[in-house]
Amino acid sequence: MRRMFRSFKQRALEPEVMDDFTDGGHELREALGQIRRLNRIFAAPGPVLYGVRKLWKDAGKPRRFTILDIGSGSGDVNKALLRWAEEEGLELSIILSDITEEACEEARLLYRGEPRIRVRRSDVFDLPEASADIITASQFLHHFPEEELPKVVGHMLAASRLGVVISDLHRHWMPWLAVSVMVRLISANRFVKTDGPLSVAKGFRGRDWRKLRAALEAEAAAGAGTGTEIDTGTSMGAETKDFVYSWRPMFRYAAVIRRKNSRTNPVE
């Protein structure tokens, strides 16, 4: 176990099978269905809902707003957001965006007949500015190497009007073991068996979020006046005013980044 723990000190570098966009088809669609089951088992919607509610409250609790979920897969975590919006009496519309047609097809099937959901095939780097009030990314960021993270999150911030919510995996031997056991119990799918445990090994720890925040602060200072800055406050601790991250059940982090001046320009 000690050796296993040491192996999780740094993010794994090898790509996931799912990162090869030429390898998909029926097997990938099957994998997306099994990932939905894993998301239910490991309570994946929770951190996303936590972050969205935080930005919604910070913006003055608007009655109408939009979300774009980038790298959405089949978008199953958004069912919790739709239920929450109903409970609050909110007019919420969600765009599910993924780079693969297989994911988009699964999302269209899952949300068939749901008028609050639209599906769009697109890449994070192609998102127009101010595409939605909130940009969410669930188990998406770990697909990118460390040096690309500021660019990816920068594009997400530019595409948002209020801010960004990131939910991703805690890199630790315990969730790695839990996921490894679970995927072998429920799946023979090549994508799921390989990418499930590897996703955890490519996940994050507190210092990774702090490094990302520092990189975003440096870029914001260098590009002041471009309209995509974050208001970072003065503290460099985990509870910095406008980039906060916290551990959430089960074995995930939620990182919430509020765009500068979003409280003074709420969505109506």
Phi, psi and omega in degrees: 000325179298318178297319179299317180299316180299327183291347181259008179291330178239153178293137175297144185258340185290143181288154174279157176302323182293344179283350175270100186287355175272354184245102184206244179070211184301321183296322178291319179296321175299318180298319180298323176295321179286330174296325176301320179294317177298322178298323177292317182298319185258019171055047183298328183293337188305307181297326179293313179298319177303312182291319180296317179297323180296311180294323178298315178295318180298330182274004178094020178054059179297147181278344180223128177200170186234151178231140169241121180262107183270140185064042194287343191061224177276357171077019187296332181296340183284350175299324178294324178292322178295318178296318179298317180298320177297317180297325181271354182070036184262150173264095185248133171235141186233133172255125175262124186232126178216156184277342183257142178291328179300316179295318180297320178296318178296320179294317179298320179292316182296323185250025178302127180084002179263105186290344182277353183247131170237148181242133183221130176273119181196166179256149181302327183281354180255005182291130175292156176298146178054044180291330182202167178292315181233133172257127177246153177214112182251116181055041182248319189294330183293349178287349184253144175290162185306319184292342180266348187300314179300322179294316180298310181293326176300319177294323178295317178298317180296331180278352182257160172255329180254318181161192189232141174239122179243127172242125178209173193279147176275121181280104186198152182296330185292307176295328177300315180293317180299315180291319180301314180294316185295317182295329178285337177280327189249351190215143168247008184287132184300318180298312186290316182295324180276311189281335180301298178297322181296326178302320178295317180294338178265005184284205193229159169231173184306319182294332177293320177292323179293322177294319178296318179298317179297320179294320178293322177297318180296318179293322179296320179294321180289329183251027181306134180097359181276347179093000181243019183287157168253147177271101192272354181071199184246337183277143175259010179282179183297339182257030172310141192307318191239005166223099180243144175225150180206151176283135181231149174295147348255118174064042180224162168248148168244124175245128183238123182239118180264134177289148180302135176069013182292332179291331182271357177228064184292155176279134180273000000 
